Amino acid sequence: MSISFAVRCTIAAALTAALLASTVAFRADAQSEYMRGSGMPYDAFDRLPKTDIEMPGGVIHVAFAPGDITLPREKLLDWIRKSASAVHAYYGRFPVNSLRLLLVPVDGARIRGGTTWGYRGAAIRIPLGRDVTEEVLRHDWVLVHEMVHTALPDMPNRHAWLSEGLAVYVEPVARVQAGALTAPEIWQAMMRDMPKGLPQAGDDGLDNTGTWGRKYWGGAMFCLLADIEIRRRTNNRLGLQDAMRGVIAAGGNHEQGWSIDRVLSTADKAVGVDVLTRLHGEMGPKPVTPDLAALWRDLGLNPPGEGLEFDDTAPLAAIRKAITERRAN
């Protein structure tokens, strides 16, 4: 039986559409395996081919979930190397010996957040827009933020403000130390965003107030105040960076479960002053409202209109400079 050309074209079109639909469905099912639920898909990750990135102190095993990304893979690996280098600059080494990093292609051109785990080994999952550009990667903060999480032991959820606040605070400082940002950029951002962490009506302290602002920016405020006070009490020889390096040196990272008291006392021991423990005793159980305007003046931060000028004669100007200076490893 002969079939007309028009009918053959119709059949071919239908078969092509069906094949395309099945391919899309397969990719969606495959992607969902890597995005399903709140847990890292360790077993699914381990079935994927890996590209290893060696870092001082550790190795990053990079895997790509099924799906296409427009940028060449080497561009993505370069973004990962630069992010890891910023974390290395701050901590003096990569925080964990082995990190699984899973990139999951999703719709769009953005980096759509990230999540970090440690219960079966340090792991990060990043939903990455298929059409992401080099410009987006150049200005990304998400991957550095997630990598900073690997440097802190896992703690009960009521102390998530320390984990998130530390990542918010360390990420831009680390990127300045690595040459990816400038000091004026991050101080201007802190002046703009730090007030989001101030206690509001009904606040019961950092340990008891789980709002977004208190968890992220309240935690970052704690870190800034601690950094300044450590430097005050050590004549600007040491800072929060040295305290957190001490936690890693004592075996603390995201693969370990520690209490907040152990984290803070270990960090205090590394710098020889009890700043973090005392500050937690003040800000953890009750609301504390620092005078941020006075703090910015003491740091020598003077915003003239839209810009920012540094006053190097201010009382804490030397501390401000030391916070963003790159430290030796």
Secondary structure, 3 states (H helix, E strand, C coil): CCCCHHHHHHHHHHHHHHHHHHHHHHHHHHHHHHHCCCCCCHHHHHCCCCEEEEECCEEEEEEECCCCCCCCHHHHHHHHHHHHHHHHHHHCCCCCCEEEEEEEEECCCCECCCEEECCCCCEEEEEEECCCCHHHHHCCCHHHHHHHHCCCCECCHHHHHHHHHHHHHHHHHHHHHCCCCCHHHHHHHHHHHHHHHCCCCCCCCHHHCCCHHHHHHHHHHHHHHHHHHHHHHCCCCCCHHHHHHHHHHCCCCCCCECCHHHHHHHHHHHHCCCHHHHHHHHHCCCCCCCCHHHHHHHHCEECCCCCCEECCCCCCHHHHHHHHCCCCC
